[in-house]
Amino acid sequence: MKKNKIMWNRAIFIVLYGVAILAYFIVGLFQWQCTKSLQAKPLTLEDFTLVSSLLVENEPNAFVSTDPDPQLVYTQEQPFRVGRFTFSATSNKPGGEMVLYYTQEQDYLTSGFSEKNKIWAKQLPNGTWYFDLEGKEVTAIRLDPDTVGGVVWQVNKIELNAAKSFGAYFAPTGISILAVLLGPLLVGAIVLYIKQMVQTFLQGKKVEMVQSS
Amino acid sequence: MLDILVAVLAITCLCLFLKNQFKISSGFTPLVALSTTALWFSVVGMLGILWAGGLVWYIVCGVLGVFTLGKHSIKSSLANMLSPAFLLFLLGSILVCIYLGIRQPVLHEWDEYSLWGTIVKIMKENNELYTTAPSGFAWASTQTPTLPAISYFVQFFGKYAEWKIYTAYSILYLSVISALMATVPLRKYQVAVPLGIVGLLTPWFMTVYNREYEAKLVWLSSYGDIPAGMVFAGVLVLYFGLRTKKQPLWPVIPVLAALALIKDNTFVFALAAAGIMVLDLLLDWRKKKDEKSSLPRVSPTKKIAILGNSAQYTWIGRIIYMVLFLLSAIAPYMLWTNCYIAGVVAARKSAGITDPNSLSPFSALLAGTKMLFGLEEKSTRFTEVWQEMWKSFLWNTTNGNKRIGGAPLSMLGGGLMIVFVITVLFVFAIILLKNKKVRVRIGVAYGAMLLCFIGYTYEIFISYVFIFGDGQGLTPSYNRYMYGYYIGWFLLAVYFLAQAALQTLNPQEKPIYAIKTFVAQGAIFAFAGVMMLRTSMLLPLYNSDIGYTQDTFSSQKIEQNYADVLNQTMNSGAQTERIFYVNQTDNGEEWFLYHYLLLPNILDYSGIATKAGGPGGGGGTYTAPELLNGEPATNYNTYAPLELQEYMTDAGITYVFLDEIDDRFVDSYASLFTDGLQQAKNGATVLYKVNGAGSSLMLSPVEMEVAVR
C-alpha cells in the first residue's frame, strides 16, 4: 500500500515536469508562430523623431544626445506589430542605461509612454542591442539610448522585426527557468493536498458506513 | 566561487555532526552552524588571531564531518539529513553561489560604502578585525560583528569580492527558512512547498511597497536590517520547533548570541526573543509523567550530550535555560560594547586619537522616559516625532488621500495592516490547533511579541528624539528599522499556522480535526498564492535580485575602473599608500566611496575630525581661513597651508587625490604645489606626490597614463 503511494507520488511529479517542459517548448513555438510572418524592416535615423538629441551635421547615421534623457520615437500611420527591435551602434563614451518604451494608446502624444511598458536592452554577442516585443501590436515605440547626455552615437543598423534564429525562441530566461523548475513542485503540492483530502473524506465515509451498518 | 563552496561544505559537515550527535532535526542545523561560526570568528577576531582561528575552524568542521560519517554510516546519515528544509538550504546555497558568481553584483548603496561592505573589505585585506585594522575612518568602528564575520568566513580561502558578501547573507536567509521548515517531514510535502515559498518571498514581501520600475535589490544588499529580522524569526522558530519535537534546547543559545550581535538596535530583538522563551518555559511549569516517557531512549554514555533534552521538563532545568537564554542575549552585546570596544577606544586614546562622542543609548532612554511620564518637559522634537510615528503607523497619506493602514512599508501595506494580518494568522493558528495547551502557548507568545513590539518601537522613538540630529528629518529610515521586527513576528505566525497544518490525521477522531488540518494547509497555500501574486504585481523579475539587467551596475563599474587606475598609478607595491582627499563639493558620499574603492591603500580622513568650525574637520573641503571672507564656515574647513603641511606629515600622507578643486582651493594652497596646481587645472592629472615634511612639504604632479575622467 505504501509502495503504491510512493510510486503514485513519483508518477505525479514525472508527469508534471513533463508537462512543464512541454509547455516551455509550446510557448516558444507559439511565439515563433506569432512573429514569423513579420517582415524585417531596416530603419534609418530619419524615420525617427529625435527628442533631446540632434543629428550630427555632415555625418550620416550619427546623432548626439544633448541631455541625459534623449529619445528616439518611431511610429507608423497604423498600429504595427513588432517582433525583435535591434539597434547596432557605437558610442564615444559609456551611455549608462538603454531602454525601449512602447505604447498601445492611440493618443500617445498626450498620454506619453508608461513606465509599465518598458523593456531593458539586452546585447547579442556582436554588441548589437535588442528588445523582444514578441509580436505585440503597438502604436509607437521610443528608444532611450543613454542616460548620460553628450554621447555621440554612430549608428550601424536599426531594424524592426530583425530575423531571430529558431533556437532563440527557446532561449531560457529567468522567469522561464523558475517556472519550469519550481512550477511542478508547487502544482504537485496542490495535487497531493487535494488527493489527501479526497482520500481522508472517502476513508471517513467508509468508517461511517461501517459504523452505521 | 570555490571558496564559498568549501564554506558550504564546512557548514554541511558541522550540520551532519550536530544532527547525528545531538539528534536535532536537520532543518535546524544550518542556522545553528552559521551562528556558531559567526561567534567563533568574532571571538578569534577580538583576540587578534582572526586568520589562524579561521583556519582552525575549517579544520575542526572537516574533522567533525569525517568523524560523524565514520561513526554513523554514510547512507543513514544522508538519509536522515535529507529533509525538505535541509535540501532547500543546501541546493539553495549552491545555486545562489553559482548565480552570483556568474553575475557578480557589486556594492551600490550609501551605507554599504560607509559601513557594511567596507568593514568586510578591511577584514579581508588585513585578515584582522575591522575594529583595529588600518583604515581611513576617523572614529573607532564599533559595529557588532556577526554579519561581517559570516561574510569573511565564506570567502576565507578566496580573494575578496563584493558578491561574496551577498552570497553570505543569502546563505544566512536560507538557513532561517530551513529552520522554519524544519518540523516538516518529507512525507508532508504539501506543507513544505508553500511554507518554503512563503519563507523565500518574505524578504521581498515585507520590504517592497511600491511598483518598482528600476532595479530594486533586496537580497543583494549588505545592510543589516533584513538579516536582523530573519534571524529574529529564525531563533524563535528554532526554539518553538525544538520544543515541539522534544529536542534539546541548547542550540538556541549560539543563535541568540549571534542575533544580539547583528546590529546595535536589534540587540533588543535578542532580548525580546529571550523574554518570549522565558515566558514560554514558565508556562508548563510542572513536569508531566507522560512527557518524560515520550523522550527518545538514550544509552547512558550519550546522556550528557542530550542532558538538555530532559532538562526542559524539570524545574531546575527550566531555570537554567531561562538564565542561559537571558545571558546569551545580553552578555555578548555587553562584552562587545563595554569590554572590547571600550578597550579599543582606550587604546586609540593613548595613541593620541580622539574619537567623536555620541550620546549613550541608556542616557537617551532615561531622558526620554522622563519626558514620557511628564517628569520633564517634552521637547519640541519629542512631540513632533511622537506624532509622526503614530501617523506612520496608523495612516496612509499617499496621493493626498488619508486611509487607514499605515504608511506603505510592505506588500501588505503599512504598520497597522501588517499587525492586523499577523494577528489574523495567529488567530487562525489558535483556532485550527486541537491541543489546548499549545493554543495557550501561542496566545502567550503573541501577547509577548506585541509587548516587545511596543518596547522596540519605543526604543526607535527614543533614537529619533535624542540620537538623530534635526538635519536628518523626524523619522529617517523608518521603514528599515521597523520591518525587521515585522519579519520576525510574521514568520513566527506562519510557523504556528504550519504546526496546525502538520497535525496528524487520525481516522478515529472526530472529522472536525481533519477538517482543521486541511483548512490550515489550505490557508498556507492561499497565503503563498497571495504573496506570489503581490510580488509579481509590484516587482517584475527583471527589476529584482534574480533577473536584474546588465546595466544596473554600470555606474559602479565605471567608478571601480577609475579607482583601479588611481591605484595602479600610485602603486609602488612596497607599501600601503595613504592618500589625502580633496573634493570641494562633497557631502561625504564621495569620501566613503573612494575610501572603499581605494583599499588596501588608505584614503585618509584628511583633517582632524574634531576641528572646530567647518562641516566636519576634513573629509575633502578646505579653504585658508582668510579666504572665508566672513562667510559662516559651514561648507569649508579652514586650514592654513602650514597646518595642512603639518597634518600631512603627522598622518604619513604619501599622495594627494584632487577629486574636485575650485578657485578657493587654488587660491588657498597653490603655494604647496610645485606646478602651482597647473596640471590639475588642465585636467592632466588628479594625483600629487608628497615630498619633504613639515613646513618644507611640497606636492609634485604625478603623470597619469589614462585620460582623467
Interface residues (C-beta under 8 A of the other chain):
Chain A: N9 P94 G96 E97 M98 E115 K116 K118 W120 A121 K122 Q123 T173 G174 I175 L178 L185 L186 G188 A189 I190 L192 Y193 Q196 M197 T200 Q203 G204 V207
Chain B: Y189 Q190 A192 V193 P194 I197 R211 Y213 L505 P507 P511 A514 F518 Q521 G522 F525 L541 Y542 I546 G547 T549 Q550 D551 S554 S555 I558
